[in-house]
Amino acid sequence: MPAETDVVIVGGGLAGLAAARRLHRAGVPWRLLEAADRLGGRVATDEFDGYLLDRGFQVLNTAYPRLSGLLDLGALDLGWFTSGVLVRRGDRLERLVNPLRAPAGAPGTVTAGIGSVLDRLRLAALAAGCASLPVGRLLNATETTSEAALRRARLSNAIIEELIRPFLSGVLLDRELATSSHVLALFLRAFARGRIGLPARGMAALPQAIAAPLPAELIQPHTPVTEVAPGRVRTRDGDLACRAVVVAVDPPAATTLLPRLPRVRMHSCTTYYHSTDTPPLAEPILLLDGDRRELVANTAVLSNAAPTYAPAGKHLVATSVVGPQAPPEPVVRRELDRLYGRSTADWTHLTTVSVPEALPAAPPPQGRLRKPVALGDGLFVAGDHRDSPSIQGALASGWRTAGAVLAELRAAER
């Protein structure tokens, strides 16, 4: 542990890494302290018998603006999902696609048995508006909950319950659709404009790629921080003096280190991983439950998008359930029988991954999403709880926080 540095970053998740990248680019001395043995925070991948198991079902959206400035997406060797969803309705699978990405599927989307034709046209218009309008216009719109915004767009109860609620519950981890309409607008914008993929080496490849340009000697894993104060960070290995502190840990840990921060409610999710010799679908597409059973949020054959997620001759299925109560695996397996329309008796349950604090809740009012990051006395906070609850929000917050640190340091030198 050095005696001092200019900036100490507490936490090596996406926000902390983005902050480190901007500080390093500016030539300001910094050091990053991470309690775990790896970087990435909530974005992590475990290897298990040749399978890549992300810590919960996660995907990368190429439309996130902050990604392109921090890494080369091509280097991640992304495998792609179909730009659309399958929806189980009784004995039918209805297929709906993004007509901008898959024009050939547009006629089938118009005639799909989910809601009415008018519903689907209104949903397309809503997504197109979010994709085309400037972000400032979206964030200046009257703010309400996501559900109220969808009903304000004159979408019927049928399409909300059979398509939109199951889809968004897997994205926002919010089955109640109580998330701010401003957050919803940005998610619809990203899904309309971007492609959804998985890195060949798992989602952990994302933080690894962001950290790659940084000097390894400035990053200290296995270093829990026990206290922060103006001009000082305390660890079990001693104190580190500094001019500024960036707290970039998860919200519950951030409020412990910075008691002045308001507590943030967190959404939870559980992902069930199964292996099978024969994939239940040949397409890399998200399958939703349109029968209103409200247990499984979504399920997908990940190895159809990224074959590296499973050993040769095997396939990996990920199934997500939203909420703190994780049902037993046999209950989920029975739901998968129904959703895929085939028996899963020959599937192998690899593991169940529960993430009790997976994503910050973002009810209204969120305003323009950019919550203050400068707390005074040289203390700063970063994370997706200061922006939108997403990979983009974490990266944007870290970058923005580093900018605030640089401004304060330069002002002090004048």
Secondary structure by P-SEA (a helix, b strand, c coil): ccccccbbbccccaaaaaaaaaaaaacccbbbbbccccccccccccccccbbbcccbbbbbcccccccccccccccbbbbccccbbbbcccbbbbbccccccccaaaaaaacccccaaaaaaaaaaaaaaacccaaaaaacccccaaaaaaaacccaaaaaaccaaaaaaacccccccccaaaaaaaaaaaacbbbbbcccccaaaaaaaaccccccccccccccccccccccccccbbbbccbbbbcccaaaaaaacccccbbbbbbbbbbbbbbccccccccbbbbbccccccccccccccccccccccccbbbbbbbbbccccccaaaaaaaaaaaaccccccccccbbbbbcccbbbbccccccccccccccccbbbbccccccccaaaaaaaaaaaaaaaaaaaaaaac
